[in-house]
Every structure is written in C-alpha cells, then in structure tokens.
Amino acid sequence: MPKGLLIVESRPADPARVDEYNDWYANTHMPEVCAVPGFVAARRYRVRDESGGDRYIAVYDIDSDDLTAPLRDLRARSGDGRARAAAFVSMDPPPVVTLCELVDEVAVN
C-alpha cells in the first residue's frame, strides 16, 4: 500500500485571529481530515524564519492504495459540510497544498 504525505502551508488571514486559527486547526480541522479513510496521522509546525509572520505547515500521513482517493473524499466532505473551512485562514495567498508519494525509506535503529 503506497504511503504519502499531504503537506499544507497556510497562515491566519488576520494576525489578531491567530488564536482562533490555531484552535480551529487543532480541534476542528485536523480531526475532520483524519476522519477521512486513508488519512492516518496529522502534525502541525510553525515556520521559524526571519519574516516574523505566522506561517504554519500541516503534515498529514496517508496510507491508501490510491493516494488521491482520500483527497477526493476530503473535497466531497468540504462540499457537503462534513469538513468546514474557516474564514480566518488566509486566501491571499491561498494555502499551498502538496501531495507527496513515498519513494524510499530508511529505518534508523
């Protein structure tokens, strides 16, 4: 079964709403994504750089025969209201979404 990562870079639409953004991401959005078959784990990181802006990376582990199937299911859930978007996520610029397929793996003892 192929393994993959969905990597999403996003930021709050308004720096004053960073707490709402983080609360929604941790307590609503990541659980909704992980409820989709094929998504098996989620982690979030704050980008640490010189720009000083609030940027975040969400990394979702995917385990599915077809790596695009969980994404199609997530889009369908967004369309019918089972996964909710938030007004405090910046759409200018929009989130950057990257789907990665596992090619090689090395285990460290």
MIGUTI-22913 format. One record per residue (C-alpha): x, y, z; residue number from 1. Coordinates in pm, 1 decimal. Each point is the difference from the previous one (the first is absolute). Example, Ala and Ser with C-alpha at 12.3 -4.5 7.8 and 13.67 -1.06 7.14 Angstrom:
1230.0, -450.0, 780.0, 1
137.0, 344.0, -66.0, 2
% end
This chain:
0.0, 0.0, 0.0, 1
156.6, 333.2, -102.0, 2
78.0, 247.4, 269.5, 3
-11.6, 371.0, -51.2, 4
-5.2, 338.6, 160.7, 5
-233.1, 288.1, -54.1, 6
183.8, 319.8, 92.5, 7
-200.4, 320.0, 41.5, 8
153.9, 340.8, 67.1, 9
-244.4, 262.2, 122.1, 10
-24.6, 308.1, 216.6, 11
-265.6, 192.6, 190.1, 12
-183.6, 260.6, -207.1, 13
43.3, 250.2, 284.2, 14
285.1, -9.4, 252.6, 15
-250.8, 102.8, 267.8, 16
-185.2, -330.1, -59.3, 17
297.9, -233.6, 37.3, 18
-147.8, -158.3, 315.0, 19
-329.9, -75.9, -179.2, 20
192.3, -135.1, -299.0, 21
209.2, -232.1, 219.7, 22
-302.8, -115.2, 200.4, 23
-198.8, -79.0, -316.3, 24
294.8, -180.6, -157.6, 25
75.9, -216.0, 305.5, 26
-351.9, -70.3, 123.3, 27
-212.6, 3.9, -315.7, 28
194.3, -25.0, -323.5, 29
262.6, -265.3, 76.3, 30
-258.7, -235.5, 158.7, 31
-229.4, 48.8, -302.7, 32
284.4, -82.3, -239.6, 33
109.5, -302.3, 204.3, 34
-359.8, -130.5, -7.6, 35
42.9, -54.3, -376.2, 36
102.8, -359.9, -80.4, 37
363.7, -5.0, -109.4, 38
114.7, 285.5, 222.9, 39
175.5, -166.7, 293.7, 40
175.9, 282.2, 189.0, 41
45.2, 375.9, 8.5, 42
261.9, 238.0, 135.8, 43
37.1, 377.4, -14.0, 44
305.9, 219.8, 12.0, 45
53.3, 374.2, 26.8, 46
251.5, 124.5, -258.2, 47
295.6, 164.5, 173.0, 48
163.2, 255.2, -227.6, 49
107.9, 361.2, -23.6, 50
-329.1, 126.1, -149.4, 51
-170.5, 13.2, 338.2, 52
-340.0, -96.9, -144.8, 53
-217.7, -280.4, 128.5, 54
37.2, -285.3, -250.4, 55
-83.9, -359.7, 75.7, 56
59.4, -336.3, -165.3, 57
-243.4, -287.1, 48.8, 58
128.6, -347.4, -89.8, 59
-253.3, -277.9, -49.5, 60
109.5, -363.8, -36.5, 61
-192.7, -191.8, -264.9, 62
-18.5, -377.3, -31.3, 63
-216.2, -96.5, -298.2, 64
17.8, -206.9, -319.7, 65
-85.7, 319.7, -189.1, 66
158.6, 307.8, 160.9, 67
-246.4, 231.8, -173.0, 68
-310.4, -182.4, 134.3, 69
21.9, 152.8, 350.6, 70
35.8, 346.0, -159.4, 71
-310.3, -55.1, -213.6, 72
-189.4, -113.3, 310.4, 73
119.7, 306.5, 193.8, 74
-117.2, 229.8, -283.1, 75
-340.1, -172.6, 0.9, 76
-25.6, 46.5, 377.5, 77
88.6, 368.0, -40.0, 78
-271.9, 33.1, -261.5, 79
-273.4, -159.3, 212.1, 80
92.8, 166.6, 329.6, 81
164.8, -293.3, 182.4, 82
332.1, 189.9, -11.0, 83
-24.0, 372.6, 67.0, 84
223.2, 274.9, -132.1, 85
82.6, 294.1, 223.1, 86
-25.6, 367.9, -89.7, 87
317.3, 73.0, 195.1, 88
224.8, -207.2, -232.4, 89
176.1, 226.7, -249.5, 90
-102.1, -35.2, -364.1, 91
242.9, 273.4, -104.7, 92
227.5, -179.2, -44.7, 93
-200.7, -321.3, 1.3, 94
126.4, -310.8, 181.0, 95
266.6, -194.2, -190.5, 96
-92.8, -368.9, -26.2, 97
254.1, -265.3, -103.1, 98
-65.3, -373.8, -32.1, 99
313.0, -215.3, 34.8, 100
38.4, -372.6, -71.0, 101
253.3, -203.1, 198.6, 102
288.3, -112.7, -220.9, 103
262.3, -125.4, 247.9, 104
18.4, -60.5, 371.0, 105
289.9, -65.5, 236.3, 106
-55.1, -120.1, 354.2, 107
241.2, 115.1, 269.1, 108
64.7, -240.4, 284.1, 109
% end
